[in-house]
Amino acid sequence: MATTQLVTLRIAVIADAPVERDGLTGQVTDALKIDPVEVRGIIEELIARSR
């Protein structure tokens, strides 16, 4: 699993409440200084894997 995926999952798991996709996108973008479009793709990929 790539670092970006691990950071995304960690942010989602340690949240005190459910995380909205836009909020998660913002947090990961800020943490890793990467393009929000890339983060949205990673979030969608992780959701697809969970099904």
TORBA-410041 format. One record per atom (N, C-alpha, C, CB): residue number from 1; residue in three letters; atom name; x, y, z. Coordinates in pm, whole numbers, plus 32768, in hexadecimal, padded with zeros to 4 digits. Last residue first. Glycine has a CB too. Layout:
<pts>
<pt nr="NUM" rest="Ala" atom="CA" c1="X" c2="Y" c3="Z"/>
...
</pts>
This chain:
<pts>
<pt nr="51" rest="Arg" atom="N" c1="7A02" c2="7EF8" c3="7FBE"/>
<pt nr="51" rest="Arg" atom="CA" c1="7980" c2="7EB9" c3="7F9B"/>
<pt nr="51" rest="Arg" atom="C" c1="798F" c2="7E2B" c3="7F71"/>
<pt nr="51" rest="Arg" atom="CB" c1="793B" c2="7F05" c3="7F2E"/>
<pt nr="50" rest="Ser" atom="N" c1="7AF4" c2="7F68" c3="7FDA"/>
<pt nr="50" rest="Ser" atom="CA" c1="7AB1" c2="7F3E" c3="8055"/>
<pt nr="50" rest="Ser" atom="C" c1="7A2E" c2="7EF4" c3="8038"/>
<pt nr="50" rest="Ser" atom="CB" c1="7A95" c2="7FB6" c3="80AD"/>
<pt nr="49" rest="Arg" atom="N" c1="7B45" c2="7FC0" c3="7EE2"/>
<pt nr="49" rest="Arg" atom="CA" c1="7B85" c2="7F48" c3="7F1B"/>
<pt nr="49" rest="Arg" atom="C" c1="7B39" c2="7F12" c3="7F93"/>
<pt nr="49" rest="Arg" atom="CB" c1="7C14" c2="7F68" c3="7F42"/>
<pt nr="48" rest="Ala" atom="N" c1="7AAD" c2="80AB" c3="7ECE"/>
<pt nr="48" rest="Ala" atom="CA" c1="7A91" c2="803A" c3="7E74"/>
<pt nr="48" rest="Ala" atom="C" c1="7ACC" c2="7FB8" c3="7EA8"/>
<pt nr="48" rest="Ala" atom="CB" c1="7AC7" c2="8057" c3="7DE8"/>
<pt nr="47" rest="Ile" atom="N" c1="7B2F" c2="8147" c3="7F8D"/>
<pt nr="47" rest="Ile" atom="CA" c1="7AA3" c2="8124" c3="7FA0"/>
<pt nr="47" rest="Ile" atom="C" c1="7A7F" c2="80AC" c3="7F4A"/>
<pt nr="47" rest="Ile" atom="CB" c1="7A46" c2="819D" c3="7F7E"/>
<pt nr="46" rest="Leu" atom="N" c1="7C29" c2="8161" c3="7F14"/>
<pt nr="46" rest="Leu" atom="CA" c1="7C1E" c2="811D" c3="7F95"/>
<pt nr="46" rest="Leu" atom="C" c1="7B8E" c2="80F3" c3="7FB2"/>
<pt nr="46" rest="Leu" atom="CB" c1="7C51" c2="8177" c3="8006"/>
<pt nr="45" rest="Glu" atom="N" c1="7BE1" c2="81F2" c3="7E2E"/>
<pt nr="45" rest="Glu" atom="CA" c1="7C1F" c2="816E" c3="7E22"/>
<pt nr="45" rest="Glu" atom="C" c1="7C12" c2="811F" c3="7EA4"/>
<pt nr="45" rest="Glu" atom="CB" c1="7CB4" c2="817C" c3="7DFA"/>
<pt nr="44" rest="Glu" atom="N" c1="7B85" c2="82E1" c3="7E9F"/>
<pt nr="44" rest="Glu" atom="CA" c1="7B29" c2="828C" c3="7E52"/>
<pt nr="44" rest="Glu" atom="C" c1="7B5F" c2="81FE" c3="7E43"/>
<pt nr="44" rest="Glu" atom="CB" c1="7B10" c2="82CA" c3="7DC7"/>
<pt nr="43" rest="Ile" atom="N" c1="7C77" c2="8339" c3="7F10"/>
<pt nr="43" rest="Ile" atom="CA" c1="7C03" c2="831F" c3="7F66"/>
<pt nr="43" rest="Ile" atom="C" c1="7BA1" c2="82C3" c3="7F1D"/>
<pt nr="43" rest="Ile" atom="CB" c1="7BBD" c2="83A5" c3="7F8E"/>
<pt nr="42" rest="Ile" atom="N" c1="7D0E" c2="835C" c3="7E28"/>
<pt nr="42" rest="Ile" atom="CA" c1="7D39" c2="82FB" c3="7E8D"/>
<pt nr="42" rest="Ile" atom="C" c1="7CC5" c2="82D6" c3="7EE8"/>
<pt nr="42" rest="Ile" atom="CB" c1="7DAE" c2="8334" c3="7EDF"/>
<pt nr="41" rest="Gly" atom="N" c1="7C80" c2="842B" c3="7DAD"/>
<pt nr="41" rest="Gly" atom="CA" c1="7C8E" c2="83A9" c3="7D6B"/>
<pt nr="41" rest="Gly" atom="C" c1="7CB6" c2="833C" c3="7DCC"/>
<pt nr="41" rest="Gly" atom="CB" c1="7CF5" c2="83B2" c3="7CFB"/>
<pt nr="40" rest="Arg" atom="N" c1="7CA8" c2="84F6" c3="7E67"/>
<pt nr="40" rest="Arg" atom="CA" c1="7C1F" c2="84C5" c3="7E4F"/>
<pt nr="40" rest="Arg" atom="C" c1="7C23" c2="843C" c3="7E0A"/>
<pt nr="40" rest="Arg" atom="CB" c1="7BD0" c2="852A" c3="7DF8"/>
<pt nr="39" rest="Val" atom="N" c1="7DBD" c2="8519" c3="7E48"/>
<pt nr="39" rest="Val" atom="CA" c1="7D87" c2="84E8" c3="7EC7"/>
<pt nr="39" rest="Val" atom="C" c1="7CFA" c2="84B1" c3="7EB3"/>
<pt nr="39" rest="Val" atom="CB" c1="7D87" c2="8558" c3="7F31"/>
<pt nr="38" rest="Glu" atom="N" c1="7DC8" c2="8584" c3="7D47"/>
<pt nr="38" rest="Glu" atom="CA" c1="7E0B" c2="8506" c3="7D64"/>
<pt nr="38" rest="Glu" atom="C" c1="7DD3" c2="84C7" c3="7DE4"/>
<pt nr="38" rest="Glu" atom="CB" c1="7EA3" c2="851B" c3="7D71"/>
<pt nr="37" rest="Val" atom="N" c1="7D43" c2="8674" c3="7D76"/>
<pt nr="37" rest="Val" atom="CA" c1="7D0B" c2="8613" c3="7D15"/>
<pt nr="37" rest="Val" atom="C" c1="7D48" c2="8589" c3="7D2C"/>
<pt nr="37" rest="Val" atom="CB" c1="7D24" c2="8642" c3="7C83"/>
<pt nr="36" rest="Pro" atom="N" c1="7DED" c2="8700" c3="7E23"/>
<pt nr="36" rest="Pro" atom="CA" c1="7D6E" c2="86CA" c3="7E55"/>
<pt nr="36" rest="Pro" atom="C" c1="7D2E" c2="8663" c3="7DF6"/>
<pt nr="36" rest="Pro" atom="CB" c1="7D0D" c2="873A" c3="7E6C"/>
<pt nr="35" rest="Asp" atom="N" c1="7F48" c2="86BD" c3="7E19"/>
<pt nr="35" rest="Asp" atom="CA" c1="7ED3" c2="86ED" c3="7DD2"/>
<pt nr="35" rest="Asp" atom="C" c1="7E53" c2="86AE" c3="7E08"/>
<pt nr="35" rest="Asp" atom="CB" c1="7EE1" c2="86D1" c3="7D3C"/>
<pt nr="34" rest="Ile" atom="N" c1="7FF9" c2="86DA" c3="7F54"/>
<pt nr="34" rest="Ile" atom="CA" c1="7FE4" c2="86A3" c3="7ECF"/>
<pt nr="34" rest="Ile" atom="C" c1="7F60" c2="86D8" c3="7E97"/>
<pt nr="34" rest="Ile" atom="CB" c1="7FE3" c2="8608" c3="7ED2"/>
<pt nr="33" rest="Lys" atom="N" c1="8055" c2="86F0" c3="8061"/>
<pt nr="33" rest="Lys" atom="CA" c1="8071" c2="8758" c3="7FFD"/>
<pt nr="33" rest="Lys" atom="C" c1="8069" c2="8720" c3="7F6F"/>
<pt nr="33" rest="Lys" atom="CB" c1="80FC" c2="8796" c3="8015"/>
<pt nr="32" rest="Leu" atom="N" c1="8011" c2="864C" c3="8130"/>
<pt nr="32" rest="Leu" atom="CA" c1="8074" c2="861A" c3="80D0"/>
<pt nr="32" rest="Leu" atom="C" c1="809A" c2="867F" c3="8065"/>
<pt nr="32" rest="Leu" atom="CB" c1="803F" c2="859F" c3="808F"/>
<pt nr="31" rest="Ala" atom="N" c1="7F5E" c2="86E4" c3="81CD"/>
<pt nr="31" rest="Ala" atom="CA" c1="7FC6" c2="8693" c3="820C"/>
<pt nr="31" rest="Ala" atom="C" c1="8036" c2="866E" c3="81AB"/>
<pt nr="31" rest="Ala" atom="CB" c1="7F8A" c2="8615" c3="8247"/>
<pt nr="30" rest="Asp" atom="N" c1="7EAE" c2="875A" c3="8115"/>
<pt nr="30" rest="Asp" atom="CA" c1="7F01" c2="87AD" c3="816C"/>
<pt nr="30" rest="Asp" atom="C" c1="7F77" c2="875E" c3="81A6"/>
<pt nr="30" rest="Asp" atom="CB" c1="7EAD" c2="87E6" c3="81DD"/>
<pt nr="29" rest="Thr" atom="N" c1="7E3D" c2="8671" c3="80A5"/>
<pt nr="29" rest="Thr" atom="CA" c1="7E81" c2="86D3" c3="8050"/>
<pt nr="29" rest="Thr" atom="C" c1="7EDF" c2="872A" c3="80A3"/>
<pt nr="29" rest="Thr" atom="CB" c1="7E1C" c2="872A" c3="8005"/>
<pt nr="28" rest="Val" atom="N" c1="7DC4" c2="8606" c3="8188"/>
<pt nr="28" rest="Val" atom="CA" c1="7E31" c2="85BC" c3="8146"/>
<pt nr="28" rest="Val" atom="C" c1="7E81" c2="861A" c3="80ED"/>
<pt nr="28" rest="Val" atom="CB" c1="7DF8" c2="8545" c3="80F4"/>
<pt nr="27" rest="Gln" atom="N" c1="7D05" c2="86CE" c3="81BF"/>
<pt nr="27" rest="Gln" atom="CA" c1="7D68" c2="86A8" c3="8223"/>
<pt nr="27" rest="Gln" atom="C" c1="7DDF" c2="8660" c3="81E4"/>
<pt nr="27" rest="Gln" atom="CB" c1="7D28" c2="864E" c3="828C"/>
<pt nr="26" rest="Gly" atom="N" c1="7C6C" c2="86D7" c3="80D2"/>
<pt nr="26" rest="Gly" atom="CA" c1="7CB5" c2="874C" c3="8101"/>
<pt nr="26" rest="Gly" atom="C" c1="7D23" c2="8728" c3="8164"/>
<pt nr="26" rest="Gly" atom="CB" c1="7C57" c2="87AD" c3="8141"/>
<pt nr="25" rest="Thr" atom="N" c1="7BFF" c2="85D4" c3="80CE"/>
<pt nr="25" rest="Thr" atom="CA" c1="7C53" c2="8604" c3="805F"/>
<pt nr="25" rest="Thr" atom="C" c1="7CA8" c2="867A" c3="808D"/>
<pt nr="25" rest="Thr" atom="CB" c1="7BFB" c2="862E" c3="7FE6"/>
<pt nr="24" rest="Leu" atom="N" c1="7B65" c2="85DF" c3="81B5"/>
<pt nr="24" rest="Leu" atom="CA" c1="7BD6" c2="8582" c3="81AE"/>
<pt nr="24" rest="Leu" atom="C" c1="7C36" c2="85AC" c3="813F"/>
<pt nr="24" rest="Leu" atom="CB" c1="7BA4" c2="84F1" c3="8196"/>
<pt nr="23" rest="Gly" atom="N" c1="7AA7" c2="869A" c3="8163"/>
<pt nr="23" rest="Gly" atom="CA" c1="7AFC" c2="86B4" c3="81D6"/>
<pt nr="23" rest="Gly" atom="C" c1="7B78" c2="865C" c3="81D6"/>
<pt nr="23" rest="Gly" atom="CB" c1="7AAF" c2="869F" c3="8256"/>
<pt nr="22" rest="Asp" atom="N" c1="7A32" c2="8613" c3="808C"/>
<pt nr="22" rest="Asp" atom="CA" c1="7A75" c2="8694" c3="8075"/>
<pt nr="22" rest="Asp" atom="C" c1="7AD3" c2="86B6" c3="80E9"/>
<pt nr="22" rest="Asp" atom="CB" c1="7A0D" c2="8704" c3="8063"/>
<pt nr="21" rest="Arg" atom="N" c1="79C7" c2="852D" c3="810E"/>
<pt nr="21" rest="Arg" atom="CA" c1="7A30" c2="8520" c3="80A7"/>
<pt nr="21" rest="Arg" atom="C" c1="7A7B" c2="85A4" c3="8091"/>
<pt nr="21" rest="Arg" atom="CB" c1="79F3" c2="84F1" c3="8024"/>
<pt nr="20" rest="Glu" atom="N" c1="79A7" c2="8541" c3="8272"/>
<pt nr="20" rest="Glu" atom="CA" c1="7971" c2="8559" c3="81EC"/>
<pt nr="20" rest="Glu" atom="C" c1="79E4" c2="8554" c3="8187"/>
<pt nr="20" rest="Glu" atom="CB" c1="7928" c2="85E3" c3="81E4"/>
<pt nr="19" rest="Val" atom="N" c1="79C7" c2="8455" c3="836D"/>
<pt nr="19" rest="Val" atom="CA" c1="7A0C" c2="84BC" c3="8320"/>
<pt nr="19" rest="Val" atom="C" c1="79CB" c2="84C7" c3="8296"/>
<pt nr="19" rest="Val" atom="CB" c1="7AA4" c2="849C" c3="8312"/>
<pt nr="18" rest="Pro" atom="N" c1="7936" c2="841C" c3="84AE"/>
<pt nr="18" rest="Pro" atom="CA" c1="793F" c2="83FD" c3="841F"/>
<pt nr="18" rest="Pro" atom="C" c1="7979" c2="8473" c3="83D2"/>
<pt nr="18" rest="Pro" atom="CB" c1="78B5" c2="83D6" c3="83E7"/>
<pt nr="17" rest="Ala" atom="N" c1="7A18" c2="847E" c3="85B9"/>
<pt nr="17" rest="Ala" atom="CA" c1="7992" c2="846C" c3="8580"/>
<pt nr="17" rest="Ala" atom="C" c1="79A2" c2="8444" c3="84ED"/>
<pt nr="17" rest="Ala" atom="CB" c1="793C" c2="84F0" c3="858E"/>
<pt nr="16" rest="Asp" atom="N" c1="7B1F" c2="848D" c3="85F7"/>
<pt nr="16" rest="Asp" atom="CA" c1="7AC1" c2="847B" c3="8665"/>
<pt nr="16" rest="Asp" atom="C" c1="7A33" c2="845D" c3="8634"/>
<pt nr="16" rest="Asp" atom="CB" c1="7AC0" c2="84F6" c3="86BC"/>
<pt nr="15" rest="Ala" atom="N" c1="7C12" c2="83DD" c3="8534"/>
<pt nr="15" rest="Ala" atom="CA" c1="7BAE" c2="8447" c3="8542"/>
<pt nr="15" rest="Ala" atom="C" c1="7B4D" c2="8425" c3="85B3"/>
<pt nr="15" rest="Ala" atom="CB" c1="7B61" c2="845C" c3="84BD"/>
<pt nr="14" rest="Ile" atom="N" c1="7CB8" c2="830C" c3="84FF"/>
<pt nr="14" rest="Ile" atom="CA" c1="7CCB" c2="8352" c3="857F"/>
<pt nr="14" rest="Ile" atom="C" c1="7C67" c2="83C3" c3="8595"/>
<pt nr="14" rest="Ile" atom="CB" c1="7D57" c2="8388" c3="8587"/>
<pt nr="13" rest="Val" atom="N" c1="7C66" c2="82B6" c3="83FE"/>
<pt nr="13" rest="Val" atom="CA" c1="7C56" c2="825F" c3="8472"/>
<pt nr="13" rest="Val" atom="C" c1="7C60" c2="82AA" c3="84F6"/>
<pt nr="13" rest="Val" atom="CB" c1="7CBE" c2="81F1" c3="846F"/>
<pt nr="12" rest="Ala" atom="N" c1="7CAA" c2="8388" c3="834F"/>
<pt nr="12" rest="Ala" atom="CA" c1="7C1E" c2="835D" c3="835C"/>
<pt nr="12" rest="Ala" atom="C" c1="7C07" c2="830C" c3="83DC"/>
<pt nr="12" rest="Ala" atom="CB" c1="7BF4" c2="8309" c3="82E2"/>
<pt nr="11" rest="Ile" atom="N" c1="7DBE" c2="8390" c3="836E"/>
<pt nr="11" rest="Ile" atom="CA" c1="7D6F" c2="8407" c3="838D"/>
<pt nr="11" rest="Ile" atom="C" c1="7CDD" c2="83E0" c3="83A2"/>
<pt nr="11" rest="Ile" atom="CB" c1="7D7B" c2="8470" c3="831D"/>
<pt nr="10" rest="Arg" atom="N" c1="7DFC" c2="828B" c3="8310"/>
<pt nr="10" rest="Arg" atom="CA" c1="7E1A" c2="82B4" c3="839B"/>
<pt nr="10" rest="Arg" atom="C" c1="7DC6" c2="832C" c3="83C3"/>
<pt nr="10" rest="Arg" atom="CB" c1="7EB0" c2="82D5" c3="83AA"/>
<pt nr="9" rest="Leu" atom="N" c1="7DB1" c2="8295" c3="8202"/>
<pt nr="9" rest="Leu" atom="CA" c1="7D6D" c2="823A" c3="825E"/>
<pt nr="9" rest="Leu" atom="C" c1="7D83" c2="8264" c3="82EF"/>
<pt nr="9" rest="Leu" atom="CB" c1="7D9E" c2="81AC" c3="8249"/>
<pt nr="8" rest="Thr" atom="N" c1="7E6B" c2="8357" c3="81A7"/>
<pt nr="8" rest="Thr" atom="CA" c1="7DDB" c2="836B" c3="8198"/>
<pt nr="8" rest="Thr" atom="C" c1="7D8E" c2="8313" c3="81FA"/>
<pt nr="8" rest="Thr" atom="CB" c1="7DAE" c2="834C" c3="8107"/>
<pt nr="7" rest="Val" atom="N" c1="7F5E" c2="82D6" c3="81DB"/>
<pt nr="7" rest="Val" atom="CA" c1="7F3F" c2="8355" c3="821E"/>
<pt nr="7" rest="Val" atom="C" c1="7EA9" c2="8370" c3="8219"/>
<pt nr="7" rest="Val" atom="CB" c1="7F8D" c2="83CB" c3="81DD"/>
<pt nr="6" rest="Leu" atom="N" c1="7F43" c2="81FB" c3="812D"/>
<pt nr="6" rest="Leu" atom="CA" c1="7F51" c2="81E6" c3="81BD"/>
<pt nr="6" rest="Leu" atom="C" c1="7F2F" c2="8265" c3="820B"/>
<pt nr="6" rest="Leu" atom="CB" c1="7FDF" c2="81BA" c3="81DE"/>
<pt nr="5" rest="Gln" atom="N" c1="7F3A" c2="8278" c3="8034"/>
<pt nr="5" rest="Gln" atom="CA" c1="7EC8" c2="822A" c3="8061"/>
<pt nr="5" rest="Gln" atom="C" c1="7ECD" c2="8216" c3="80F8"/>
<pt nr="5" rest="Gln" atom="CB" c1="7EC4" c2="81A2" c3="801A"/>
<pt nr="4" rest="Thr" atom="N" c1="803A" c2="82E8" c3="802F"/>
<pt nr="4" rest="Thr" atom="CA" c1="7FC4" c2="833F" c3="8028"/>
<pt nr="4" rest="Thr" atom="C" c1="7F47" c2="82F6" c3="8058"/>
<pt nr="4" rest="Thr" atom="CB" c1="7FAF" c2="8372" c3="7F98"/>
<pt nr="3" rest="Thr" atom="N" c1="80DC" c2="8204" c3="8032"/>
<pt nr="3" rest="Thr" atom="CA" c1="80DD" c2="8261" c3="80A3"/>
<pt nr="3" rest="Thr" atom="C" c1="8061" c2="82B9" c3="80A3"/>
<pt nr="3" rest="Thr" atom="CB" c1="815B" c2="82B7" c3="809F"/>
<pt nr="2" rest="Ala" atom="N" c1="8036" c2="80DD" c3="7FB1"/>
<pt nr="2" rest="Ala" atom="CA" c1="8086" c2="8156" c3="7FA3"/>
<pt nr="2" rest="Ala" atom="C" c1="8078" c2="81B1" c3="801E"/>
<pt nr="2" rest="Ala" atom="CB" c1="805C" c2="81A3" c3="7F24"/>
<pt nr="1" rest="Met" atom="N" c1="8055" c2="7F8A" c3="8000"/>
<pt nr="1" rest="Met" atom="CA" c1="8000" c2="8000" c3="8000"/>
<pt nr="1" rest="Met" atom="C" c1="8059" c2="807C" c3="8000"/>
<pt nr="1" rest="Met" atom="CB" c1="7F9F" c2="8000" c3="807B"/>
</pts>
